[in-house]
Amino acid sequence: MKATRIGLAALLALLASGLTACDRISLPSPFEEKIRTPPLADAIILDPTVTYQTMVGWETNAGIGSVDFIVDFQKWSGAAVELAVNGLGINRVRLEIKSGAENPVDSFTPYMNGTLSRAAWKAGWYTPVNDDADPNTINLSGFQFSALDHSIDTVVLPMKQLVEANGETLYVNLNYVDFETTSGLHHQDPDEYAEFMLATFQHMQSKYGFVPDAIEIILEPDNSLWDGSKIGLSIVATANLLQANGFAPPDFVGPSTTSMAIAIDYFDDMIGVPGVSGLLTEISYHRYRGTSAANAQKLADRAAEHGLRTAMLEHIGADYHELHEDLTVGNISSWQQFTLAFPSSDNGAHYFIIGNPTGASPTVSYGDRTRYLRQYFKYIRAGAQRIEATRTDGFSPAAFVNADGGYVVVVKADRAGEFTLRGLPPGRYGISYTTESENNVELANVGINFQNEDIAVAIRGSGVITVYSK
């Protein structure tokens, strides 16, 4: 029966005449009440009382093609970083440092100046030379930070300024890289690893006035000589040495294996090292091998058991299907595809493609996968907490409440069609979608006037559609 508005006198008359409970009425203000309709079969229903992970950041590797296009990169770097922050929504950066930075000889600067071949520079990437025999004393002449500084100057600092201009904070993740497979200095002695990190922190603090938010202990340890126990020992040694020298322990991230399945075993070995519990912040994995929803769930369960976050921090070719599973099954708080930008084909290794790189006016364009990732990155911000959202046939939601209280519902649509969305609080909402044939289409804003008001949302093909507070 359609609701009808009646006056107070008429209401009293109806009550006196024996109005039954099954009759619907609409009362005038201040008695006005909206009647909630029953759940619909095609409805996505939000429940903010059930909460999951809190987001930390959308990550990129600091690579921008600068060591391959030594002069030309300067023509596109500013535009690429600006588009990454203000177009895509990047707010976390992986700042790599190779083990070979502990060396009395700087090979990066002569390579960039054209006086050293790439092969000669590359030969020293993972062959560290001990600065001295005592890990408790630092011989600064035994460390070379020119490559690190180049990444900070060309990507991290410009990105930091843009993110801060938006009222947010760039999360800097210092990632140690050591693909040595025969022998190694740092992984054989956790104290030497800790000294390396202390030297890096002191250098960054002295030159730039900030230090990393996190240390990702080792990149892809299953491609080197590292195991879970060695990672755990390095975490404890590094935290102790940093604290002894006046630095608060950063977030520690690991194991970052290539395999989701192996990450579970590595984590179990890491957490078994005395002292790691309470220092490790984030269980990280890559998606190159052992990928399954079951393994994502196992990692999420391990994290929940120990009060930790999860993060998927590299997969060349990763798309929105993987991201959605990582968000809703793996409960990730951070996610990375790979590098920021590069002059290459659209192979999913970089968010942005540089066209005409050696010409006068290079172009910066979204990778095809990046178009869809934007529907998540741009609207779900650091501090957003995921809430419960039911799914319906062909439409899978990931719903969040941002730190400012604004709601974001990102729906992975497996087909064209329409669904009902219920549970958004009163307010004004934008709707944006991306499909194979349409990119970042903004629909008319919608207004919600009362709690549990339904809105109909439609998309014209498979893809991603986002409803967000304005």
Secondary structure, DSSP 8 states (H G I E B T S, - for coil): ----B--HHHHHHHHHTT--TT---B--TTS---------TTEEEEEEEEEEEE--EEEEES--STTTSTTGGGGTHHHHHHIIIIII---EEEEEEEGGGBSSS--HHHHHHTSS-HHHHHHTTT----S-S-TTS--GGGB--HHHHHHIIIIIHHHHHHHHHTT---EEEEEEE---SS--STTT-HHHHHHHHHHHHHHHHHHHS---SEEE--S-GGGTT--HHHHHHHHHHHHHHHHHTT----EEEEEEEEEHHHHHHHHHHHHTSTT-TTTEEEEEEEEEES--HHHHHHHHHHHHHHT-EEEE---TT--HHHHHHHHHTS-EEEEEEEEEEESS-SSSSEEEEEESTTSSS-EEEE-HHHHHHHHHHTTS-TT-EEEEE--BTTEEEEEEE-TTS-EEEEEEESSSEEEEEE---SEEEEEEEEESS--SEEEEEEEE-STT--EEEEESSSEEEEEEE-
